[in-house]
Amino acid sequence: MQQANKLPVVLVTEGSDPRPLDWLKQQAQVLEISADHPSFAAHLATASGLVVRTYTKVNAALLAQAPLLRVVGRGGVGLENIDVAACRQRGVEVVYTPDANTLAVGDFVFGFMLQLLRPWCLFREQVYAPAEFKRIRNSVRGRQLNELTLGILGMGRVGRRVGHIGALGFGMRVIYNDLLDVQAQLDFPAQSVDKPVLYREADVLSIHVDMRPGNHNLVGQDQIALMKPQAILINTSRGEVLDIQALAAALHQKRLAGAALDVYAPEPPEAGFALLGMSNVLLAPHLAARTQTALENMSWVVRDVMAVLENRRPQYPAP
């Protein structure tokens, strides 16, 4: 074990699960401090490593205050809050956890899907009166997933998980659109289609793209206009990729049957958010990845942080 004063300094800005954090403390001098803390800049100047999650912005201004920084670890999948190019210009490695929450998000998508397609009409505080109980049973009709086409926009890790569940678990027809040819990575039947076909044929459109340049409002008025009136839309990727005003208009005008969102821009959404108060809309506070297992998996980014600091090859360097 190195002497304490020889251990590298690693800042953790948005918390960590206990086991990975305890492990890191055996390898480094660890300081848990938010990026908006008054003393953050002073501590950053001494840091060799930085561990962030969603809201810490690692940009040129931050890097200029970190002359000793060698590695940034993002506990999560997306890298939108990290200027990877700026890091590389300064010789700072970026590592992340691209597969940490794949299963958790895939599960969550189908929770959304089932709630929209199979209204549950739950009761909790008191039972329905007999007449209302019978009315609900006689009037509510859900849709079976095996009869539907699942359209996936973005066939990365989470998109592939959603497609796997849809095709092999529920017997759905799966179509998808991706920038890359990913057919060889699929272990389930799915058809690659162009975007207009995806929007026209999907009964369920599930969005799984990142926030790369050109993806702002990727799904907007023109794309939503192609969708079936009975289709639903689910976004668990990034809030910026979906035009909320266009979505709200389509829902109000009954040109779309429902929507479910877990991500927003800005986040949290502001007062007066356009989708509030709609019975066919589900809004969750960015919970898709929040299982105990997924959160711990994301926190284990510290293994790659230490790999870089010990001059070893990290498992998941940023692409």
C-alpha positions in Angstrom: 0.0 0.0 0.0 1.3 3.5 -0.9 1.8 6.0 1.9 -1.2 8.2 2.5 0.5 11.3 1.3 1.4 9.6 -2.0 -2.1 8.5 -2.8 -3.8 10.4 -5.7 -6.5 12.9 -4.9 -9.9 12.0 -6.4 -13.0 14.3 -6.2 -16.5 12.7 -6.2 -19.0 15.4 -7.0 -22.4 13.7 -7.1 -22.1 10.9 -4.6 -21.5 7.2 -4.9 -22.8 3.9 -3.7 -21.1 2.8 -0.5 -19.1 -0.3 -1.7 -17.4 1.4 -4.7 -16.7 4.5 -2.6 -15.2 2.5 0.2 -13.0 0.6 -2.3 -11.9 3.9 -3.8 -10.9 5.2 -0.4 -8.5 2.3 0.0 -6.8 3.4 -3.2 -6.9 7.3 -3.1 -7.5 10.4 -1.1 -11.2 10.9 -1.7 -13.1 14.1 -1.2 -16.9 14.1 -1.7 -17.7 17.7 -2.8 -20.3 19.2 -5.2 -19.1 21.2 -8.1 -21.0 24.3 -6.8 -19.3 24.2 -3.4 -17.3 27.4 -2.6 -14.1 25.4 -2.1 -14.5 23.1 -5.1 -12.0 25.1 -7.3 -9.3 24.9 -4.6 -9.7 21.2 -4.3 -9.9 20.7 -8.0 -6.5 22.2 -8.4 -5.0 19.3 -6.4 -7.0 16.5 -8.0 -5.7 13.7 -10.2 -9.1 12.2 -10.7 -12.7 13.4 -10.9 -15.8 11.2 -10.6 -19.1 12.7 -11.8 -22.6 11.7 -12.8 -25.2 13.7 -14.7 -25.1 17.3 -13.6 -21.4 18.2 -13.2 -20.2 19.9 -16.4 -16.7 19.0 -17.4 -15.7 21.6 -19.9 -12.7 23.8 -20.8 -13.4 26.2 -18.0 -13.3 23.4 -15.4 -10.3 21.7 -16.9 -8.4 25.0 -16.8 -8.6 24.8 -13.0 -7.4 21.3 -12.9 -3.7 21.2 -13.8 -3.0 17.8 -12.3 -6.1 16.1 -13.6 -5.5 12.8 -15.4 -8.9 11.1 -15.6 -12.6 11.9 -15.4 -15.0 9.1 -14.6 -18.6 9.4 -15.6 -20.9 7.1 -13.6 -23.4 6.5 -16.3 -24.0 5.9 -20.0 -24.1 9.3 -21.7 -21.2 11.7 -22.0 -23.1 14.8 -22.9 -21.9 16.7 -19.8 -18.3 16.0 -20.6 -16.3 17.7 -23.3 -14.3 14.7 -24.3 -12.3 16.5 -27.0 -11.3 19.2 -24.5 -10.2 16.5 -22.0 -8.1 14.8 -24.7 -6.4 18.1 -25.7 -5.2 18.2 -22.1 -4.2 14.6 -21.9 -7.1 13.7 -19.6 -8.7 10.3 -20.1 -12.4 9.9 -19.9 -14.0 6.6 -18.7 -17.6 5.7 -18.2 -20.0 2.8 -17.5 -21.9 2.1 -20.8 -23.5 -1.1 -19.7 -24.3 -0.3 -16.1 -28.0 0.4 -16.4 -29.0 -1.4 -19.6 -31.2 -4.0 -17.8 -32.8 -1.4 -15.5 -33.8 1.0 -18.3 -35.1 -1.9 -20.4 -37.4 -3.0 -17.6 -38.6 0.6 -17.0 -39.5 1.0 -20.7 -41.9 -1.9 -20.5 -43.4 -0.7 -17.2 -44.2 2.5 -19.1 -45.5 0.6 -22.1 -47.8 -1.7 -20.1 -49.3 1.2 -18.1 -50.2 3.1 -21.3 -51.4 0.1 -23.3 -53.2 -1.8 -20.4 -54.8 0.8 -18.2 -54.8 -0.7 -14.6 -57.4 1.5 -13.0 -55.9 0.7 -9.6 -57.7 1.4 -6.3 -55.9 1.8 -3.0 -57.7 4.0 -0.4 -61.1 2.5 -0.9 -62.8 -0.1 -3.1 -64.9 0.9 -6.1 -68.6 1.0 -5.6 -70.2 -2.1 -7.3 -71.6 -0.2 -10.2 -68.2 1.6 -10.9 -66.3 -1.7 -10.5 -68.5 -3.3 -13.2 -68.4 -0.2 -15.4 -64.7 -0.2 -15.5 -64.5 -3.9 -16.2 -67.0 -3.6 -19.0 -65.5 -0.5 -20.6 -61.7 -0.6 -20.2 -60.0 -2.5 -23.0 -56.2 -2.8 -23.3 -54.0 -3.8 -26.2 -51.9 -7.0 -26.4 -48.2 -6.4 -27.0 -47.9 -9.4 -29.3 -50.2 -7.7 -31.8 -48.1 -4.5 -31.9 -45.0 -3.2 -33.8 -42.3 -1.9 -31.6 -40.2 0.8 -33.2 -36.8 1.6 -31.7 -34.9 4.8 -32.6 -31.3 4.1 -31.7 -30.2 0.4 -31.4 -27.4 0.8 -28.8 -27.2 -1.3 -25.7 -30.5 -0.2 -24.2 -32.3 -0.2 -27.5 -31.1 -3.8 -28.1 -32.3 -4.8 -24.6 -35.7 -3.3 -25.3 -35.9 -5.1 -28.7 -34.9 -8.4 -27.1 -37.6 -8.1 -24.5 -40.2 -7.0 -27.0 -39.5 -9.7 -29.6 -38.6 -12.7 -27.4 -40.6 -11.8 -24.3 -43.8 -10.4 -25.7 -43.8 -11.6 -29.3 -43.8 -8.1 -30.8 -42.7 -7.2 -34.3 -39.5 -5.1 -33.9 -38.3 -2.5 -36.4 -35.5 -0.1 -35.8 -33.3 2.8 -37.1 -29.7 3.3 -36.2 -26.8 5.2 -37.7 -24.7 2.0 -37.7 -25.3 -1.5 -39.1 -25.9 -3.4 -35.9 -27.7 -6.4 -37.3 -24.8 -8.7 -36.3 -25.2 -7.6 -32.7 -28.9 -8.6 -32.5 -30.0 -11.9 -30.9 -33.7 -11.4 -31.8 -35.6 -10.9 -35.0 -35.7 -7.2 -36.0 -35.8 -5.2 -39.3 -33.8 -2.1 -40.0 -35.9 0.5 -41.7 -35.5 4.2 -42.6 -36.9 6.8 -40.3 -40.2 7.6 -42.1 -41.1 3.9 -42.1 -40.2 3.6 -38.4 -42.5 6.5 -37.5 -45.4 5.3 -39.8 -45.4 1.6 -38.7 -44.6 1.8 -35.0 -47.4 1.2 -32.6 -44.9 1.9 -29.8 -41.9 4.3 -30.6 -39.2 4.0 -28.0 -36.3 6.5 -28.2 -32.8 5.4 -27.3 -30.4 8.0 -28.9 -27.7 10.2 -27.3 -27.4 13.9 -27.5 -24.8 14.2 -30.2 -24.8 17.2 -32.6 -27.8 17.2 -34.8 -30.1 15.3 -32.4 -31.8 18.3 -30.8 -35.5 17.9 -31.5 -34.7 14.8 -33.6 -38.3 13.7 -33.0 -40.4 16.8 -33.8 -43.5 17.9 -35.5 -42.8 16.3 -38.9 -41.8 13.0 -37.4 -44.8 12.8 -35.0 -47.1 13.7 -37.8 -46.1 10.4 -39.5 -47.2 8.3 -36.5 -50.4 6.4 -36.2 -53.1 8.1 -34.1 -53.2 5.0 -31.8 -49.5 4.9 -31.3 -47.6 5.8 -28.1 -44.2 7.4 -27.7 -41.7 6.6 -24.9 -38.5 8.6 -24.2 -36.0 7.4 -21.6 -32.9 8.7 -23.5 -32.3 12.5 -23.4 -34.9 15.2 -23.1 -33.3 17.4 -25.8 -34.1 14.9 -28.6 -37.9 15.3 -28.3 -39.8 18.4 -29.2 -42.2 18.7 -26.3 -44.4 21.3 -27.8 -45.0 19.2 -30.9 -45.7 16.2 -28.8 -48.2 18.1 -26.6 -50.0 19.4 -29.7 -50.3 15.9 -31.2 -51.7 14.5 -27.9 -54.2 17.4 -27.4 -55.4 17.0 -31.0 -55.7 13.1 -30.6 -53.1 12.6 -33.3 -51.2 10.4 -30.8 -52.6 8.0 -28.2 -50.2 8.5 -25.4 -46.6 9.3 -24.2 -44.3 8.5 -21.3 -41.2 10.5 -20.5 -38.4 10.0 -18.0 -36.1 12.7 -19.2 -36.5 16.5 -19.8 -34.8 19.6 -21.1 -34.3 21.4 -18.8 -34.3 18.9 -16.0 -36.3 19.1 -13.9 -39.0 20.6 -16.2 -40.2 24.1 -15.4 -43.5 25.1 -14.1 -46.2 25.1 -16.8 -44.6 22.1 -18.5 -46.7 21.4 -21.6 -47.6 17.8 -20.7 -49.0 18.3 -17.3 -52.5 17.3 -16.5 -52.9 14.8 -19.3 -54.4 11.4 -18.5 -52.7 9.7 -21.3 -49.2 10.9 -20.3 -46.8 9.3 -17.8 -44.1 11.6 -16.4 -41.3 10.2 -14.2 -38.4 12.1 -12.5 -35.5 10.4 -14.4 -35.9 7.1 -12.6 -35.3 4.5 -15.3 -31.7 3.7 -14.2 -32.5 4.0 -10.5 -32.2 0.4 -9.3 -29.8 -0.5 -6.5 -27.9 -2.8 -8.9 -27.6 -0.2 -11.7 -26.6 2.6 -9.3 -23.8 0.4 -7.9 -22.7 -0.6 -11.3 -22.4 3.1 -12.3 -20.4 3.8 -9.2 -17.9 1.2 -10.1 -16.5 3.6 -12.7 -14.0 4.1 -9.9 -12.2 0.9 -11.0 -11.4 2.5 -14.4 -10.5 5.8 -12.7 -7.9 4.0 -10.7 -6.7 1.9 -13.7 -5.8 5.2 -15.5 -4.1 6.6 -12.4 -2.1 3.4 -12.0 -1.1 3.5 -15.7 -3.3 0.5 -16.6 -5.7 0.2 -19.6 -9.3 1.0 -18.5 -12.1 -1.3 -19.5 -14.4 1.4 -20.7 -12.6 4.4 -22.2 -14.8 7.0 -23.9 -15.3 6.4 -27.6 
